C-alpha cells in the first residue's frame, strides 16, 4: 500500500479548490454521467452568484448558500442530486423523483437519457436558497428575542 506521500497526485489534490475537484470529477466521467453532472452544476450555479462549492464526505460535491442546498454523486447507473431540505421546498416543476417518503431530504435521480431541465432546476435551487435564508432569519430572531 502506498503512503500518502507516495500516492500519485496526493499533493496536487490537497491544493485543489473544491471547484477544481468538481471540474476533475466531471472530466473523469467520460460517459453520459459527466455531461449530466456538468448540466446539473451549471443550473445550480445559475441560481445565485453567492453559491459556494464545497467538497465533503470523502469526495462529494456540495453547494451551499446560507446553509446547504444540495449534494451530488455519480453512481454506476445514475447521477443523484439530494437537496438537504427538499421536503420543505416547493417543487412546481415536479423534479423530485427519489426520497419522497423522507421528512427532510428529497432527491432527483438522473438516469441515462434523461434531459436536465436547467430552468426548472435553477428555480428549485433558488427556492432552496430562499428556504435557507428564511430559516437563518428565524434563528436570528429567536436568539435576539
N, C-alpha and C positions, 0 to 999 in steps of 0.2 A: 504494500500500500504506500502511496506517495504521501509525503508530509505536505503541509500547506505550502511551504516554500518551494517544493518540487513540483507542485501541480501547475501544469501549463496555464498561463494567463491569470493565476491567482492574484498577482499584484495588480494587473490591469483591472480585474473585476472589482477589487476593493476601491479603486479610484474612480470607478464609473458612477455617474449620477443615476438616479432612478430612471430618468427619461432615456438615458443611453442604454440601460439594461433592457428597457421595454423595446427600444429600437432593435437591439440584438435578438431578443426573444422572437420578435416578428420576423426578422431576417432568417432565423433558424427554423422557421415553419414554412418550408417551401411549397406546401400544398395549399389547398383552399383555406385552411385554418389561418395561415399568415395573412391572406387578403381580408378575411373576415375580421381578424383581430385588428388589423390596421383601420378598417372601416368603423369598427366599434370605437376605437380610440379617437379617431377624427371626430365622430359625433359627440363623444363625451367632452372633448376639449373645446368644441364649438359652443357649448352651453354657457361658458363663463371664463373670462380671462384669468380669474383668480383660482382656478382649479390647480391643485398641486398633485403631481405624480409621485407616488412612493413605491418602494419595493419592500414587501414584508413577507413574513411567514415562509422563509426559505424559498423565495422565488415567485411571488405573486404580485402582479401589478395592482396597485390600489390608487384610486382617485379620491381626493378629499377637497372639501370646501366647507369650512365651518363645521367640520366633522366628516366622517367617512361617507362617501357616496356609494362606491361600488368596488368590487374586486373581480378580476377576470382570470380565468385559467383556460389553457388549451388542453383538452383531453383527447384521447385517441379518436373519438367519433364526434366531438363537438367542441365549440367554444362556449364556455359558461360565464355569464356576467351576473353576479349576485349583488343586489342592492341591499345595503345594510339595514335600511328602514323601509324596504319596499312595501310592506303591508300597510304603512301609514301614508303612502304616496298614491295620488290618483293616477290611473293608467288608462286614459281615454283611448290611446292607440292599441290597447289590448296586447301589449308586447310581452308581459309576463306570461310564461308558459311552464314554469317549474317552481317548486317550493311553494305552491299556492295554499297549502294547508298550514304553513308556519304562522306564528304570531308576530314575527318581526321581519324576517327576510323574505325577499321574492327574487326570482332569477329568470333570466332569459337564456334558453339553450338554443344556440345557433348550430344547425346541422348542415352537412354538405348540401349545397344547392339553395340554401336559404339566402334571401337578399336582406341586407341590413337596411332598415328604413331609417336613414340618418336623421331626417326631420323629426320623426316621432321619438326616436331615441334621445335626441338633443332636448326635446320638450320634457321627457321623463327625467332626464338628468337635472334639468332646470327645476322641476318640481321637487326633486330630492334635495337640491340646494336650498330651496325655499323652506322646506321642512326643517332642515338643519339650522337655518338661520332663525326660524320661529322658535325652535327648541332652545337654542342658545339664548335668545332674548328672555324666554320664560325662566330659564335658570338664573339669569342675572337679576330679574325682578324678585325671585324667591330669596336670593341672598341679601338683597337690599331691603326687602320688606320685612 
